[in-house]
Amino acid sequence: MTDPERTIAAQATAAGQGAIAVIRMSGPGCMDILKQCTPAAFTERLRPRRATLVCIRDAEGAAIDQALVTWFPAPASYTGEDTAEISCHGGMLVTDRLLKRLYQCGASPAEPGEFTKRAFLNGRIDLAQAESVMDIINAKTDKEAKASLSQLEGNLSNCITEIRKDLLDMMADIEASIDYPEYDVPELSNKKAIERLSEVKTKLKDLEDSFQNGKILKDGVKTVIVGKPNAGKSSLLNIMLNEERAIVSSQAGTTRDTIEEFVKIKGIPLKIIDTAGIRNT
C-alpha cells in the first residue's frame, strides 16, 4: 500500500553506463533530504522547474558527484507531491552511491510503477493515462507510440466522459418529465431518445473498433510459418529479419522449438513465429 508520508527515490533512467542518469525523488521529505546531502544554503537557491548545479556529498562530506537538481514543488509535479530530479553522471557506481545516500538521509526505495501510482492517486492522471505510460515505454512502432501518447494526453478519457455526459443528460430529461409534469419541461419523445441513443451507440462502436486496432498495434499480428521439414521456413524468417536469427541447415529437423521475432511493416508490428517442420513423429 502506498504511504503518502513516505518519500521515495529510484533511478528513472535505464540501468547501465551512459552520459547521464536521472534519479527521481518524490514525497514530503524531499527538501529535508536534499539539505542533508548538499552544501549549506543550496536548497535556498532552488527555483521551481530550473536545474541547479550542486555537489552531492556523503555522510563524511566527501563528494559523490556533481549533479543538476530540478525542483518541482507540490502540486505542480508529475506525482502531485514535492519532487526532485537529480541528473548525475551515468554509471552504475555513481547512481548506486547516490541512491544509497538518499536512502541514508530518509528516502525509501520506490516500488515498481510507484511514481505513476502516486500521480493517479493524487489526481494528476486518470487510470487510462496511467496505463498508457507503460505502453509508451514499451512501444515497438511509431504508430503504437502515437496511439499511446494520444491516450496519455487524455483523448480516451475525454471520449468516455463525453459519452457518460450524453447518457446522464438524457436520463435527467426523462426523470424531469416524469417527476415534474406540472412544470413546463420539454418532454423527451421516443424518437428523440432513440436518436440520442443511436449517437451514443455509434461512439461506443468507434471505441470498440479502436480497442481492436490498439491491440494489434500493441501485441502485433501473429504470423506462423509452417511447412514440411527443410522447406526453407527458417531461411524465410532470416530474410524477413535481415539477420541470421534462426539456424539454417541442409539437415531436416534443425528447428525444434518455436522462434519468435518482431518485424515492422508499414508501422504495424508483425510477430513472426518459426516452427518445426510438420512430419510424422
C-alpha positions in Angstrom: 0.0 0.0 0.0 1.3 3.5 -0.9 2.1 5.6 2.2 1.8 9.3 1.3 4.0 10.2 4.2 6.9 8.1 2.8 9.4 9.8 0.5 10.5 7.5 -2.3 13.5 7.6 -4.6 14.6 5.5 -7.6 16.6 5.7 -10.8 14.3 6.9 -13.6 16.6 6.0 -16.5 17.7 2.5 -17.5 20.5 0.8 -15.5 23.9 0.7 -17.1 26.6 3.1 -18.3 25.7 6.3 -20.1 26.4 10.0 -20.3 23.8 10.9 -17.6 21.4 9.2 -15.3 18.3 10.6 -13.7 17.2 9.8 -10.2 13.7 10.9 -9.1 12.6 11.5 -5.6 9.0 12.3 -4.5 7.3 12.9 -1.2 7.1 15.4 1.7 10.7 14.8 2.8 12.4 15.8 -0.4 13.7 19.1 0.8 14.9 17.8 4.1 16.8 15.0 2.3 18.4 17.4 -0.1 19.6 19.6 2.8 21.4 16.6 4.3 23.4 15.7 1.2 24.1 19.1 -0.3 26.1 22.2 0.9 24.5 24.7 3.2 22.1 27.1 1.7 21.9 25.2 -1.6 18.2 24.5 -1.1 17.6 28.2 -0.8 18.9 28.7 -4.3 16.5 26.2 -5.8 13.8 27.6 -8.1 10.8 25.6 -9.4 11.5 23.8 -12.6 15.0 25.1 -13.0 18.1 23.0 -13.0 20.7 24.0 -10.4 24.3 22.6 -10.3 25.4 21.1 -6.9 27.9 18.7 -5.5 26.1 15.7 -3.8 28.1 14.7 -0.6 28.2 11.6 1.5 27.9 11.4 5.3 31.6 12.4 5.8 31.3 15.4 3.4 33.2 13.8 0.6 31.9 14.4 -2.9 29.8 11.7 -4.6 29.1 13.5 -7.9 28.4 16.9 -9.4 24.7 16.9 -10.5 21.9 19.1 -11.7 18.9 19.2 -9.3 15.5 20.2 -10.7 12.9 21.1 -8.1 9.1 20.6 -8.6 7.1 21.7 -5.6 3.6 20.2 -5.0 1.1 20.2 -6.6 2.8 21.2 -9.9 4.7 18.0 -10.3 4.3 14.6 -12.0 3.2 12.9 -8.8 1.4 15.9 -7.3 3.9 15.8 -4.4 7.2 17.6 -3.8 9.5 16.1 -6.4 13.2 16.4 -7.2 15.0 15.1 -10.2 18.8 14.6 -9.9 20.7 14.4 -13.2 24.1 12.9 -12.4 26.8 11.2 -14.4 25.7 7.9 -15.8 27.3 4.8 -14.4 26.3 2.0 -12.0 28.7 3.0 -9.3 27.7 6.7 -9.2 24.0 6.1 -9.2 24.3 3.3 -6.7 26.2 5.6 -4.3 23.9 8.5 -4.8 20.8 6.3 -4.2 22.3 4.8 -1.0 23.0 8.4 0.2 19.3 9.4 -0.4 18.1 6.3 1.5 20.5 7.0 4.3 19.0 10.5 4.6 15.4 9.2 4.9 14.2 8.2 1.4 12.8 4.7 0.7 13.2 2.7 -2.5 10.3 3.2 -4.8 8.2 0.2 -5.7 7.8 -0.6 -9.5 5.5 2.0 -11.0 5.0 3.8 -7.7 5.6 7.3 -9.2 2.8 6.8 -11.7 0.6 5.2 -9.0 1.1 8.3 -6.8 0.2 10.5 -9.8 -3.0 8.6 -10.2 -3.9 8.6 -6.5 -3.2 12.3 -6.3 -5.5 13.1 -9.3 -2.7 14.1 -11.7 -3.7 11.5 -14.2 -6.6 9.0 -14.5 -6.4 5.2 -14.9 -6.4 5.2 -18.7 -3.5 7.7 -18.7 -1.6 5.7 -16.1 -1.8 2.6 -18.2 -0.6 4.5 -21.3 2.7 5.4 -19.6 4.0 1.8 -19.8 2.6 1.5 -23.3 4.7 4.4 -24.4 7.8 2.9 -22.8 7.2 -0.5 -24.5 6.1 0.9 -27.9 7.7 -1.1 -30.8 6.5 1.1 -33.7 5.7 4.8 -34.4 2.0 4.1 -34.7 1.9 2.4 -31.3 3.8 5.2 -29.7 1.5 7.8 -31.3 -1.6 5.9 -30.0 -0.2 5.6 -26.5 0.7 9.3 -26.4 -2.8 10.2 -27.5 -4.2 8.1 -24.6 -1.7 9.8 -22.2 -3.0 13.2 -23.4 -6.5 12.2 -22.3 -8.2 11.6 -25.6 -9.6 8.3 -24.5 -10.7 9.7 -21.1 -12.4 12.7 -22.8 -14.3 10.4 -25.2 -15.6 8.3 -22.3 -16.5 11.4 -20.3 -18.5 12.8 -23.3 -20.4 9.5 -23.7 -21.2 9.5 -19.9 -22.4 13.1 -20.1 -24.7 12.3 -23.1 -26.3 9.4 -21.1 -26.7 11.5 -17.9 -28.3 14.4 -19.8 -30.8 12.0 -21.4 -31.6 10.4 -18.1 -32.1 13.8 -16.5 -34.6 14.9 -19.2 -36.6 11.7 -18.8 -36.7 11.9 -15.0 -37.6 15.6 -15.1 -40.6 15.0 -17.4 -41.8 12.2 -15.1 -41.2 13.8 -11.7 -42.4 17.3 -12.6 -45.3 17.0 -15.1 -46.8 20.3 -13.7 -43.8 22.3 -14.9 -43.1 23.3 -18.5 -40.4 20.8 -19.0 -39.8 19.8 -22.7 -40.8 16.1 -22.9 -38.3 13.8 -24.4 -40.1 11.9 -27.2 -39.4 8.3 -28.1 -38.0 9.3 -31.4 -35.6 11.9 -29.9 -34.5 9.4 -27.3 -33.8 6.7 -29.9 -31.8 9.2 -32.0 -29.6 10.2 -29.0 -29.1 6.6 -28.0 -28.1 5.8 -31.6 -25.4 8.5 -31.4 -24.1 7.0 -28.2 -24.1 3.6 -29.7 -22.0 4.9 -32.7 -19.5 6.4 -30.3 -19.3 3.1 -28.3 -18.8 1.2 -31.5 -15.9 3.6 -32.5 -14.3 2.9 -29.1 -14.7 -0.9 -29.6 -13.0 -0.6 -33.0 -10.2 1.5 -31.6 -9.6 -1.2 -29.0 -9.1 -3.9 -31.6 -6.7 -1.6 -33.6 -4.8 -0.7 -30.4 -4.4 -4.4 -29.5 -2.9 -5.1 -33.0 -0.5 -2.1 -32.5 0.5 -3.3 -29.1 0.7 -7.1 -29.5 1.3 -7.3 -33.2 -0.2 -9.6 -35.8 0.8 -13.1 -35.0 2.0 -15.0 -38.1 3.2 -18.6 -38.0 5.5 -20.1 -40.6 4.5 -23.7 -41.1 5.5 -26.4 -43.6 7.3 -29.6 -44.2 10.9 -30.2 -42.8 13.7 -28.5 -44.7 11.3 -26.4 -46.8 13.1 -23.1 -46.0 11.0 -21.8 -43.1 14.0 -20.6 -41.1 15.6 -19.1 -44.2 12.4 -17.1 -44.9 12.5 -15.9 -41.3 16.1 -14.8 -41.6 15.4 -13.0 -44.9 12.4 -11.1 -43.3 14.5 -10.1 -40.3 17.6 -9.3 -42.4 19.8 -11.2 -39.9 20.8 -14.8 -39.1 18.3 -15.3 -36.3 17.5 -19.0 -36.9 19.9 -21.8 -37.6 19.8 -22.9 -41.2 21.0 -26.4 -42.2 20.5 -28.8 -45.0 19.6 -31.5 -42.5 15.9 -31.7 -41.8 14.6 -31.2 -38.3 17.2 -28.5 -37.3 14.4 -26.3 -35.8 12.9 -28.0 -32.8 11.5 -25.1 -30.7 9.5 -22.1 -31.9 11.4 -18.9 -32.6 9.5 -15.6 -32.2 10.6 -12.2 -33.5 9.0 -8.9 -34.4 9.3 -7.1 -37.7 7.8 -3.7 -38.6 5.8 -3.5 -41.8 4.3 -0.1 -42.6 4.2 0.8 -38.9 2.4 -2.4 -37.9 4.4 -4.9 -35.8 4.3 -8.4 -37.2 5.1 -11.2 -34.7 6.7 -14.0 -36.8 6.8 -17.5 -35.3 9.1 -20.0 -36.9 8.1 -23.6 -36.2 9.5 -27.1 -36.5 8.6 -29.0 -39.7 5.3 -30.9 -39.9 6.1 -34.6 -40.0 5.1 -38.0 -38.6 6.7 -38.4 -35.2 
